Structures are given as C-alpha cells and as structure tokens.
Amino acid sequence: NCVNSGIDTVGILTQYQPLELNEYIGNGAPWGLNKNQGGVQVLPPYAGNKKTEWYKGTANAIYQNLAFLERYNPENVLILSGDHIYKMDYSAMIAFHKAHNAACTIAAMQVPMEEASRYGIMNTNPDFSIYEFDEKPPIPKSNNASMGIYVFTWDKLRRYLTEDEANPHSHNDFGKDVLPAMLNNGERMFAYPFDGYWKDVGTIDSLWEANMDLLGEKPVFSLRDKNFRIYSRNEARPPERIGENANVVNSFVTEGCEIDGDVEHSILSNGVKVEKGAVVRDSVIMADVVIKSGSVINYSIIDSDAVIGENAVVGKPKAEASGVTVISGGLQIKDGTLIPDGAMVDENELKSLESKQQ
C-alpha cells in the first residue's frame, strides 16, 4: 500500500518473534525500498538499554522511535497496523488530511451495528469532523469504526506522544489515551471514509476467512489487480503440477505445488505436495507442507514445512467442526494420527495426542 501510494520512507516496528519478518523484508528490494535515503527499516525495541524497554502500547511504540522520525522531520506521519489486509491509496487520505487542516485524520468504515462494540467508534459531524471517540463502547452510538490507520501532523504527534509518555496513568495506547487527549484539547480531528475491503486478521478465524476471500470467480479480495500490484518476496519455483487423476475445485494453487489428490475450496502456498488419495477441504496450507496419501485435511490451517502422515485425519468438515484446526510449522504428524477439530497443535500437544492414540 505504501509503495502504491508513493510513500518511500517506511519504518516497521517489531517485537514478538521478529526474525522471520526481518528476513522476509530484507533490504526492501521487492518493493523498490532499497534506498540510501528513506527506504524501509525494521525498528525493534531496544530491550536491555536502561532508558528503553519493550513496547508498552501502540503509542509507546511510536514514542520509542521518535528519533527515527526526527531524522526526516516530515510534514505528516502515517501510522498503520500490521495485522490488517486491505488496499488503500494513502495519498488520497493525506490529501484529505491537508485539505481539512487536520491535526489527526483517522480512516473509518461502516461496520454492522452489532459488531461496533469491538472497535474504536468515531461519532462525527456532517463535515466528517470528530466530536467523540469511544474505544470499544459497550453501547455504541454509531457504527463509524476506526481502521487503525492514522495521519498526524508531525508537530502534534510529537507533542502528544511526549505528554502521554509522561503520564504515569496512561495505557500508552492511541485509542485509549492519545486520541481522546487530542479531542479533549480541541484539536482538529477528522474521519476519512473508506468503503473498500478491510479485514483485521488478529485471530485464527479471521485469518482463515481472509484466505477464503481470495477464492471464487469474483473474489472479495483479488491478488490480480493490475492497477494495484501486490509485491512480495518469493523465491523462484517451477510451475505447479496437477496430476492426471487429481481433482482441484475452487482453490488457489501456487508455484511449485504438486497435486495428485483432491483439493477443494482451499489455499495452497508454494511447494505444497498433496499425494494420491489425500483430500484437502476448506483449508489454508502454508509453504512446503507435505500431505501424504490417504490423509484428510478439513477446515484447517497448516503452517510451513509440516508433514501429514499417511491416513491421518486433521479436523472435521466445517459444518461439523467446533473451530479451525491449526498445525504448527515443521511438525511431523505420524501415519494414522487423528487431530481433533479446533485443536491448536504444537510439538507438546502433538506428543500428548500421539501418546493417547497409541
């Protein structure tokens, strides 16, 4: 989104298990962000330094990186959440922000009223100015939800983050602390309306749903929009191979896959192997997973490099399942193992299941 919006200076704040993300981003070359000035930089917290600590909240995370922003002395700062999927031209939002002479502009979208209590809700005037901000209100007054996409003027952002850090009672959170403080002080704050696809993938269910949104003749979210290219770092793979007796229905099969079994309504990442007699339904299969002959995968997410043994059964059909079954990366599921529906299977959980089934 940043690249497609003409934004070429990006800082990525990481904390939890950042190594894989760091490796994926690298120097930013696939996005054209490998530049001497600007480009992309990964900004972890400086744990161990006496003056700093792990990020305490969204506002504190930006506060700890004010020095990064000072280097560029920008007119405006765009702040984004990392666990959302959508396409947006931020340049239009920034133009809206400037045209309204706003201190802060927040992207907003209409959500079903019954779901509004899950979000930060903005109550606005007809000119989109915000007069009230409720963080996850039990009884929302509107369904105008914050998307967690903010544009701040740099001087206002720096001032309010500094004041928030000095407040010992603050949660150091934008929605709970910084935005209400700005509103209470009479700052010009506006909601920027957005009506496109947007998905928060902070849960297993929403991650599964977002993958399924890629399927169908007219998918809800398309990866093939030539006017809004999606960039990625993918190693070169040979073309996918669909066997003579394989059956693939309404599925996304990527490079390097070898399919000799049945695949229905599923997403298969690079290098997945589905052997003859294996069945995959309503599932998301990450890179280089091997699904051996006779095994059945239902309503599951299987992480990279896992091997599902012959005649194993993972999950139940979606209509019968209590939830999405999740298999951690690199696990070796023994032949004939039964993985219950809704299970979250790591190495320890797998050992417990196998001992019960011996």
Secondary structure as UniProt FT lines:
FT   HELIX           3..5
FT   STRAND          9..13
FT   HELIX           19..25
FT   TURN            26..27
FT   HELIX           29..31
FT   STRAND          39..43
FT   TURN            47..48
FT   TURN            50..51
FT   HELIX           58..63
FT   TURN            64..65
FT   HELIX           66..72
FT   STRAND          76..79
FT   TURN            82..83
FT   STRAND          84..86
FT   HELIX           90..99
FT   TURN            100..101
FT   STRAND          104..110
FT   HELIX           113..118
FT   STRAND          120..124
FT   TURN            126..127
FT   STRAND          129..135
FT   STRAND          144..153
FT   HELIX           154..166
FT   TURN            168..169
FT   HELIX           174..178
FT   HELIX           179..184
FT   TURN            185..186
FT   STRAND          189..193
FT   STRAND          198..200
FT   HELIX           204..212
FT   TURN            213..214
FT   TURN            226..227
FT   STRAND          241..242
FT   TURN            244..245
FT   STRAND          247..249
FT   STRAND          252..253
FT   TURN            255..256
FT   STRAND          258..259
FT   STRAND          262..264
FT   STRAND          267..268
FT   TURN            270..271
FT   STRAND          273..274
FT   TURN            276..277
FT   STRAND          279..281
FT   STRAND          284..285
FT   TURN            287..288
FT   STRAND          290..291
FT   TURN            293..294
FT   STRAND          296..298
FT   STRAND          300..302
FT   TURN            304..305
FT   STRAND          307..308
FT   TURN            310..311
FT   STRAND          313..314
FT   TURN            318..320
FT   STRAND          325..327
FT   TURN            329..330
FT   STRAND          332..333
FT   TURN            335..336
FT   STRAND          338..339
FT   TURN            341..342
FT   STRAND          344..345
FT   HELIX           347..357
//
